[in-house]
Amino acid sequence: MTAAGEEPTSSITDIATHGMWAAGPTINPSAVRVARALLAALQGEADGSLPEELSELTASVREKASVGLPSVVATDGIRLSAFSIKLNDGNPHPVVIVPAGWNPYGWLPFLYSYLALAKRGYHVLAYTPRGIGDPALPSTSEGYVDVAGPKDWADGSAVIDYAQAHFEPSGIGFLGESYGSGISQLVAAHDPEDRVSAVVALSTWGNLATSLYDNGTRHLAAVQALIGFTGGSMDEKFDEETRQVLTDFLHGRNLDEVVAWGTERSPESYADVTNRRKTATFVSNTWHESLFPAGQTIDTFNRLTVPKRLNMWIGDHGAPEGPGLSGLLTSLPFPGLREPMREAYAWLDHHLLGAANEVPNWSEVSNQVMFAYETAPLPGGAQRITTPAYRETHAAWDDVTTSSETWYLSGTAGSGDGELAATAANGWSRGFTTGNLTEATAMDAVMQTGQKEWTGNPKTYDLEKFDRAHLLVWSTEPLSGPGGVARRIRGTATVRLTVRSTSDAATLVAYLFDIAADGTARIITHEPCTATDLTPNTDRSLDWRLQPVAYDLPNGHRLALVVNSRDQLYSFADADEDSTTTVGSPGGHDAGVEIPLG
């Protein structure tokens, strides 16, 4: 039902305008209101508040299907909360199984998508993975969270058993968002009877280990957000073994064991199995993904030889598909919102229903270019997208980058910042004091900053507010190119630096920024790197890759590389507060950033 007079139509508008995430992060209450109103209507308790389009959708599903709230019993006796739609026309239909994402409400928030699937001709069986959810809610499952481990794989097979017994489906596919997407891939790879034909993995991971810990740096904010998003405390939601792994991660201990734990839970570890099983796999991710950075997902995608599709979108975790999963109206003036889920459903339609649609003609890769949309102002200063950003298709990821250019770092220019120049400069060094958070940060809040990018409101930085005592800046002169685009940045940039520290360890975070003529900036990409076992005041050469992107740098804008020591997203290695890190280019060791072009 609706709450406090909030009509579902206004809640759907709120989801379309602001996205599915609220501060915390948590699920936008509007998504929960819409889901509860839909569930009430399906159970014959509609109060007349649903908009006509959704009333007709629920009525059509009630007319041709049976809706249930079963429990699926796992092999160890744990009861998994589930939601089912069984089509009753007597014809064979495939089933789409939907493991819920990692959230306190379990399967509830995406009820709109279950109706959309049923309307397309699928039985639907959504379930909450073990341990996930607020214990006070019926959509919560028993047990401890296994974090997509072997118990979750076995649970997925038990859910398939239930679906076969109750639906007699003509085929089996999985669709998952976030946590549910990783589970979907892992169940498909581990089901003993190889029963999964197609997978849709939205906002997914390929390698959980490198999502958590890469380039010697722990992704602390992502894990802290997830721990707080299960629907209970850490002691309530995780068994002793998992609590130990998470505690070790948070404190930087026993990281080899943490990596092994994450590797076991990585679809990339079973790519060869997926290839042998020929599981048709659809992957969707975002350029500024804060939980499962895009690079590791793309690396896993590249290992697959099955029918596959990769969609890369503007934004952050869950933002592109969120409105299409939780509730949309065709009358709403938000162009492009339906496209992420329309293509996901088309994938299932082709591989499970045998639909003769556009899927066989798709290229393997589709990249949406940041931030190439057109917007119009809204009251209060925000923007609304009027024309979506364009997309580019490629036969393979390797085709995204066609060339590259290297910009070399220099010592200070007249402004006090260094230059990015076309020729190398040696014999210089520049230092900064470490340990301080600065205005140069990847995002203000996990998931929410990138969600604003998806809705047409990317974060704006002020270069003048970057405290040069705690970071270093290098930039090009204003650049130009054909068609109003100075540089078509496509793919993965690489940073090469020579570093020394007064400490025996140093964390560096490299950011690539687009600088407008007025000094305001937008972030293009970033990535941290931590060097340990340093000899104090001794040079060490470092190379690391930033996260992949598709970005158009406008004519007249500058490209800037910013390096600091600390970002709220990541761990910080320096044992000594206020130590000094020096970046330089001694003889024979050029410092630079290689920019991919396409």
C-alpha positions in Angstrom: 0.0 0.0 0.0 1.1 3.6 -0.2 2.4 5.4 2.9 1.8 8.9 4.2 -0.4 9.8 1.2 2.4 9.1 -1.2 0.9 8.0 -4.5 2.7 5.3 -6.6 2.8 7.7 -9.6 4.8 10.2 -7.7 7.0 7.5 -6.3 7.7 6.2 -9.8 8.6 9.8 -10.9 10.9 10.0 -8.0 12.7 6.8 -9.0 13.0 8.1 -12.6 14.3 11.4 -11.4 16.6 10.5 -8.6 17.2 6.7 -9.0 16.8 3.7 -6.8 19.4 4.5 -4.2 18.9 6.7 -1.1 21.5 7.9 1.4 23.0 5.2 3.5 23.2 3.8 0.9 19.8 2.0 1.0 16.9 1.4 -1.4 15.0 4.5 -2.3 11.8 4.4 -0.2 9.8 5.2 -3.4 10.9 1.8 -4.9 9.7 0.0 -1.8 6.4 1.9 -1.9 5.8 0.9 -5.5 6.7 -2.7 -4.9 4.3 -2.9 -1.9 1.5 -1.4 -3.9 2.1 -3.9 -6.7 2.2 -6.8 -4.3 -1.1 -5.6 -2.6 -2.8 -5.4 -6.0 -1.6 -8.9 -7.0 -3.0 -10.2 -3.7 -6.4 -8.6 -4.4 -5.9 -5.8 -1.9 -5.6 -2.9 -4.4 -6.7 0.4 -3.0 -7.2 2.2 -6.3 -4.0 4.2 -6.0 -2.0 2.5 -8.7 -1.7 4.4 -12.0 -3.8 2.8 -14.8 -0.8 1.3 -16.6 0.3 -0.6 -13.5 -3.2 -1.6 -12.6 -3.6 -3.1 -16.0 -0.3 -4.9 -15.7 -1.2 -6.5 -12.4 -4.7 -7.4 -13.6 -3.3 -9.1 -16.7 -0.9 -11.1 -14.6 -3.6 -12.1 -12.1 -5.8 -13.2 -15.0 -3.4 -15.6 -16.6 -1.1 -16.7 -13.7 -1.0 -17.8 -10.1 1.1 -15.7 -7.7 2.7 -17.3 -4.7 5.0 -16.6 -1.8 6.7 -20.0 -1.3 9.7 -21.0 0.7 12.4 -23.0 -1.0 14.1 -25.4 1.3 17.9 -25.7 0.7 19.8 -28.9 1.0 20.9 -28.0 4.6 17.3 -27.1 5.6 17.6 -23.4 5.4 14.4 -21.8 4.1 14.7 -19.3 1.3 11.9 -16.7 0.9 10.6 -16.6 -2.6 8.0 -15.0 -4.9 6.5 -16.9 -7.8 4.4 -16.3 -10.9 3.2 -19.4 -12.7 1.5 -19.0 -16.1 -1.6 -21.1 -16.3 -2.4 -21.2 -20.0 -1.3 -24.9 -20.4 1.5 -24.0 -22.8 5.2 -24.6 -22.2 7.1 -21.6 -20.9 10.7 -21.0 -19.7 11.3 -19.8 -16.2 13.5 -16.8 -15.2 15.0 -17.2 -11.8 15.9 -14.0 -10.0 18.2 -14.1 -7.0 17.7 -10.9 -5.1 20.3 -8.2 -4.8 22.1 -7.4 -1.5 19.5 -5.2 0.3 17.4 -5.3 3.4 14.2 -6.1 1.5 15.3 -9.2 -0.4 13.2 -10.0 -3.5 10.6 -7.2 -2.9 12.0 -4.1 -4.6 12.1 -5.5 -8.1 8.5 -6.8 -8.2 7.7 -4.7 -11.2 10.3 -6.6 -13.2 8.8 -9.9 -12.3 5.5 -8.7 -13.7 7.3 -7.5 -16.9 8.8 -10.9 -17.3 5.5 -12.7 -16.8 3.9 -10.4 -19.4 6.6 -11.5 -21.9 5.8 -15.2 -21.4 7.9 -16.4 -18.5 7.3 -18.2 -15.3 9.1 -16.3 -12.6 10.8 -17.4 -9.5 12.5 -14.7 -7.4 14.2 -15.6 -4.2 16.3 -13.9 -1.4 19.7 -15.5 -1.0 20.4 -17.0 2.4 20.9 -14.5 5.2 19.9 -11.4 3.3 17.1 -9.2 4.6 15.6 -7.6 7.6 14.4 -10.4 9.9 11.1 -8.6 10.5 10.2 -8.9 6.8 8.6 -12.0 5.0 11.0 -11.4 2.1 14.0 -12.3 4.3 15.7 -15.7 4.1 17.1 -17.8 6.9 20.7 -18.6 7.6 24.0 -16.6 7.3 25.1 -14.7 4.2 27.5 -16.8 2.2 28.7 -14.0 0.0 28.1 -15.9 -3.2 29.9 -18.9 -1.9 29.4 -22.7 -2.3 26.2 -22.6 -0.2 24.7 -20.0 -2.5 25.6 -22.2 -5.5 23.8 -25.2 -4.0 20.9 -23.0 -3.0 20.6 -21.9 -6.7 20.4 -25.5 -7.8 17.7 -26.2 -5.1 15.7 -23.3 -6.5 16.0 -24.8 -10.0 14.8 -28.1 -8.6 11.8 -26.3 -7.1 11.1 -24.5 -10.5 11.2 -27.8 -12.4 8.9 -29.5 -9.9 6.3 -26.6 -9.9 6.5 -25.1 -13.4 7.9 -27.9 -15.7 9.7 -25.1 -17.6 10.8 -25.4 -21.2 14.0 -23.7 -20.4 15.8 -22.0 -17.5 17.5 -18.6 -17.3 18.8 -16.4 -14.5 18.5 -12.6 -14.2 20.3 -10.9 -11.3 21.3 -7.4 -10.3 24.3 -6.7 -8.1 24.7 -9.6 -5.6 22.1 -11.6 -7.6 24.1 -11.2 -10.8 27.2 -12.8 -9.3 25.1 -15.6 -7.9 23.4 -16.1 -11.2 26.8 -16.6 -13.0 28.1 -18.9 -10.3 25.0 -21.1 -10.2 25.1 -21.4 -14.0 28.7 -22.6 -13.7 28.2 -25.0 -10.8 24.7 -26.5 -11.3 25.5 -30.2 -11.3 23.0 -30.8 -14.2 24.0 -27.8 -16.3 20.4 -26.6 -16.5 21.0 -22.8 -17.1 20.8 -21.7 -20.7 21.1 -17.9 -20.3 22.2 -15.4 -17.7 21.6 -11.7 -17.4 24.2 -10.1 -15.0 23.5 -6.5 -14.2 26.0 -4.4 -12.2 28.0 -7.5 -11.7 31.5 -8.6 -10.8 33.9 -10.9 -12.7 36.6 -11.1 -10.0 35.5 -10.5 -6.5 39.0 -10.6 -5.2 40.2 -7.7 -7.3 37.0 -5.8 -6.7 37.9 -5.8 -3.1 41.7 -5.5 -3.2 43.7 -4.5 -6.3 47.0 -2.7 -6.8 47.8 -3.4 -3.2 44.8 -1.2 -2.1 41.7 -2.3 -0.2 38.4 -0.9 -1.4 37.2 -0.2 2.1 34.1 2.0 1.5 32.5 -0.6 -0.8 32.8 -3.4 1.8 31.7 -1.1 4.7 28.6 -0.1 2.7 27.8 -3.7 1.9 28.2 -4.9 5.5 25.7 -2.2 6.6 23.2 -3.1 3.8 22.3 -6.7 4.7 19.4 -6.0 7.0 21.2 -6.8 10.3 24.5 -6.5 12.2 27.7 -8.2 11.2 27.3 -10.7 14.0 23.7 -11.5 13.0 24.4 -11.9 9.3 27.7 -13.7 8.9 29.0 -16.9 10.4 32.3 -17.0 12.3 34.4 -17.9 9.2 33.0 -15.0 7.1 33.2 -12.5 9.9 36.9 -13.4 10.3 37.5 -12.8 6.5 35.7 -9.5 6.6 37.5 -8.4 9.8 40.8 -9.3 8.3 40.0 -7.3 5.2 38.9 -4.3 7.2 42.1 -4.4 9.2 44.5 -5.3 6.4 45.4 -8.7 7.8 45.8 -12.1 6.2 45.1 -10.6 2.8 46.3 -13.7 0.9 43.4 -15.6 2.6 41.0 -12.8 1.7 42.1 -13.0 -1.9 41.6 -16.8 -2.0 38.1 -16.3 -0.5 37.2 -13.8 -3.1 38.7 -15.8 -6.0 36.5 -18.7 -5.1 33.5 -16.4 -5.4 34.6 -15.0 -8.8 32.8 -16.0 -12.1 36.2 -15.4 -13.8 37.6 -18.4 -11.9 35.0 -20.6 -13.8 35.1 -18.9 -17.2 36.3 -22.2 -18.8 33.3 -24.0 -17.3 31.0 -21.3 -18.6 32.6 -21.6 -22.0 32.2 -25.4 -22.0 28.5 -25.1 -21.0 27.9 -22.4 -23.7 25.9 -20.3 -21.2 24.7 -17.2 -23.2 25.8 -14.3 -21.0 24.7 -10.7 -20.9 26.7 -8.3 -18.8 25.8 -4.7 -17.9 28.1 -2.4 -15.9 28.9 1.3 -15.4 32.1 3.4 -16.0 32.1 4.8 -12.4 31.1 1.6 -10.6 32.0 2.0 -6.9 31.4 -1.6 -5.8 32.7 -3.7 -8.6 35.0 -1.6 -10.8 34.5 -1.9 -14.5 38.0 -3.2 -15.4 37.7 -6.6 -13.7 34.2 -7.2 -15.1 35.5 -6.4 -18.6 38.5 -8.7 -18.1 36.2 -11.6 -17.3 33.9 -10.8 -20.2 36.9 -11.0 -22.5 37.6 -14.5 -21.3 34.2 -15.8 -22.4 33.8 -17.5 -25.8 30.0 -18.0 -25.4 27.3 -15.9 -27.0 27.8 -12.7 -25.0 27.0 -9.0 -24.8 28.6 -6.2 -22.8 26.7 -2.9 -22.1 28.7 -0.2 -20.5 26.7 2.8 -19.2 27.2 6.2 -17.6 26.9 6.2 -13.8 27.4 3.8 -10.9 26.1 0.6 -9.4 22.5 -0.2 -10.3 21.7 3.2 -11.7 21.0 2.3 -15.3 18.8 -0.7 -14.7 17.3 0.5 -11.4 14.2 2.3 -12.7 13.4 -0.5 -15.2 13.6 -3.1 -12.4 11.6 -1.2 -9.8 8.9 0.7 -11.8 8.4 2.8 -14.9 5.5 4.4 -16.7 5.6 4.9 -20.5 4.1 8.4 -20.1 7.1 9.7 -18.1 9.4 12.0 -20.1 12.7 10.4 -19.3 14.3 9.2 -22.6 16.6 6.3 -22.4 15.5 4.9 -19.0 13.9 1.8 -20.5 16.8 0.8 -22.7 19.0 -1.1 -20.2 16.2 -3.5 -19.2 14.7 -3.6 -22.7 18.0 -5.1 -24.0 18.3 -7.4 -21.0 14.8 -8.8 -21.7 15.6 -9.1 -25.4 18.6 -11.3 -24.6 16.4 -13.6 -22.6 13.6 -13.6 -25.2 16.1 -14.7 -27.9 17.8 -17.4 -25.9 14.8 -18.8 -23.9 11.7 -17.9 -26.0 13.4 -18.3 -29.4 12.3 -14.8 -30.4 13.5 -13.7 -33.8 14.7 -10.3 -32.5 17.7 -8.0 -32.9 20.0 -10.0 -30.6 21.8 -12.1 -33.2 22.8 -8.9 -35.0 24.1 -7.2 -31.9 27.8 -6.4 -31.6 29.5 -7.9 -28.6 30.2 -4.5 -27.0 28.1 -1.3 -26.6 29.6 1.7 -24.8 27.7 4.8 -23.8 29.9 7.8 -23.9 30.3 10.0 -20.8 28.6 12.7 -20.5 27.4 13.1 -24.0 23.7 13.7 -23.2 21.7 16.8 -23.6 19.9 18.2 -20.5 17.4 20.8 -19.5 17.3 22.6 -16.1 14.9 21.6 -13.4 13.7 23.8 -10.5 16.3 23.8 -7.8 19.3 23.7 -10.1 19.4 20.1 -11.2 19.3 18.9 -14.8 17.1 16.4 -16.6 18.2 14.5 -19.6 16.4 15.4 -22.8 18.5 13.4 -25.2 20.5 10.3 -24.0 24.2 10.1 -24.5 25.1 8.2 -27.6 26.4 4.7 -27.7 29.2 3.0 -29.8 29.2 -0.6 -30.7 32.3 -2.8 -31.3 32.7 -6.4 -32.4 35.0 -7.0 -29.4 36.5 -5.0 -26.5 39.9 -5.1 -28.2 38.4 -2.8 -30.9 37.5 -0.1 -28.5 41.0 1.4 -28.4 42.5 2.1 -31.9 45.5 4.1 -30.9 47.1 5.9 -27.9 49.1 9.0 -27.0 51.5 9.6 -24.1 51.5 12.8 -22.2 54.7 13.3 -20.2 54.8 14.8 -16.7 57.1 17.8 -16.0 58.2 19.9 -13.1 56.3 23.0 -12.1 55.1 25.5 -14.6 54.4 29.2 -13.8 51.1 28.4 -12.2 52.8 26.0 -9.7 51.3 23.0 -11.5 53.2 20.7 -13.8 52.6 20.3 -17.5 51.4 17.3 -19.5 53.6 17.7 -22.6 54.2 15.7 -25.8 57.9 15.3 -25.0 59.6 13.8 -22.0 61.3 16.0 -19.3 63.8 14.5 -17.0 65.6 15.6 -13.9 62.6 17.0 -12.0 60.8 16.1 -8.8 57.8 17.3 -6.9 56.6 16.4 -3.4 53.5 16.6 -1.3 52.4 15.8 2.3 50.4 12.6 2.5 47.6 11.4 4.7 44.9 14.1 4.1 41.7 13.8 2.2 41.4 16.4 -0.5 38.8 18.0 -2.8 40.1 15.6 -5.5 38.0 12.5 -4.8 36.5 9.8 -6.9 33.0 10.5 -5.6 31.1 12.1 -2.8 29.1 8.9 -1.9 29.2 5.3 -2.9 26.6 4.7 -5.6 24.9 8.0 -5.2 27.3 10.3 -7.0 27.3 8.0 -10.0 23.6 7.7 -9.9 23.4 11.5 -10.4 25.6 11.1 -13.4 23.1 8.7 -14.9 20.3 11.2 -14.4 22.2 14.0 -16.0 24.0 15.6 -13.0 27.7 14.7 -12.9 29.7 16.1 -10.0 31.6 19.3 -10.8 35.0 20.0 -9.2 36.7 23.3 -8.7 40.4 23.0 -9.6 41.3 26.0 -7.5 40.1 24.1 -4.4 42.6 21.3 -4.8 45.1 21.8 -2.0 48.5 21.6 -3.7 50.1 20.9 -0.3 48.5 17.5 -0.3 48.3 16.6 -4.0 50.0 17.3 -7.4 48.4 18.5 -10.6 49.6 18.3 -14.2 47.6 19.5 -17.2 47.8 20.0 -20.9 47.2 23.2 -22.8 43.7 23.6 -24.2 43.2 20.8 -26.8 41.2 20.7 -30.0 40.1 18.1 -32.6 37.6 17.4 -35.3 33.9 17.5 -34.7 34.1 19.5 -31.5 35.9 16.7 -29.7 39.5 17.3 -28.7 40.1 13.7 -27.7 38.0 10.5 -28.0 39.3 8.7 -24.9 38.4 5.0 -25.3 39.7 2.2 -23.1 42.2 2.0 -20.3 44.8 4.7 -19.4 48.1 3.8 -17.8 50.1 5.9 -15.3 53.9 5.5 -15.0 55.6 7.3 -12.2 58.9 7.2 -10.2 58.1 7.6 -6.5 60.0 7.9 -3.3 58.6 8.4 0.2 59.9 9.3 3.6 58.0 6.3 4.8 58.3 2.6 4.0 54.9 2.5 2.2 52.9 4.9 0.1 49.4 5.0 -1.4 48.9 7.0 -4.5 45.5 7.7 -6.1 45.7 8.9 -9.8 42.7 10.8 -11.2 42.2 11.9 -14.8 40.1 15.1 -15.1 38.4 17.1 -17.9 39.2 20.8 -17.1 36.9 23.4 -18.7 38.0 26.9 -19.6 36.5 28.3 -16.3 38.5 25.9 -14.2 35.7 23.6 -13.3 36.3 19.9 -13.8 34.7 16.5 -14.3 36.3 13.3 -13.4 37.0 10.9 -16.3 38.6 8.0 -14.4 40.8 7.1 -11.5 42.5 4.2 -9.7 44.7 3.8 -6.5 48.0 2.0 -6.1 49.8 1.1 -2.9 53.6 0.4 -2.8 54.9 -1.4 0.2 58.4 -2.5 1.4 59.8 0.8 0.2 63.3 1.9 1.3 62.7 5.4 2.6 63.9 8.2 0.4 64.7 5.7 -2.4 63.1 5.8 -5.9 60.6 3.1 -7.0 59.1 2.9 -10.4 55.3 2.3 -10.5 53.0 1.5 -13.4 49.2 0.9 -13.0 46.1 1.0 -15.0 43.2 3.3 -14.4 39.6 2.2 -14.9 38.4 1.9 -18.5 36.3 4.7 -20.0 34.6 6.1 -23.0 34.8 9.9 -22.8 34.7 12.8 -25.2 37.0 15.7 -24.2 35.4 18.8 -25.7 37.4 21.3 -27.7 39.1 24.0 -25.6 39.3 21.8 -22.5 42.4 20.5 -20.9 43.3 17.1 -19.7 44.7 16.9 -16.1 46.3 14.2 -14.1 46.0 14.7 -10.3 47.8 12.5 -7.8 47.1 12.4 -4.1 47.6 9.9 -1.3 44.1 9.4 0.1 40.6 8.9 -1.1 37.6 8.0 1.2 37.0 4.9 -0.9 40.3 3.2 -0.2 42.8 2.1 2.4 45.9 4.3 3.1 49.2 2.7 3.6 51.5 5.3 5.1 52.4 4.4 8.6 53.8 7.8 9.3 51.4 10.7 9.4 52.5 13.7 7.4 55.1 11.8 5.5 56.2 13.2 2.2 55.8 11.4 -1.2 57.9 12.7 -4.1 57.0 12.1 -7.7 59.7 12.7 -10.3 61.4 11.7 -13.5 65.0 10.9 -12.9 67.3 10.3 -15.9 66.1 7.3 -17.9 62.8 7.0 -16.1 60.1 9.1 -17.9 56.9 9.8 -16.0 53.7 9.9 -18.0 50.2 8.9 -18.6 49.2 6.9 -21.7 45.8 7.9 -23.0 43.8 5.3 -25.1 42.0 6.8 -28.1 39.4 5.4 -30.4 
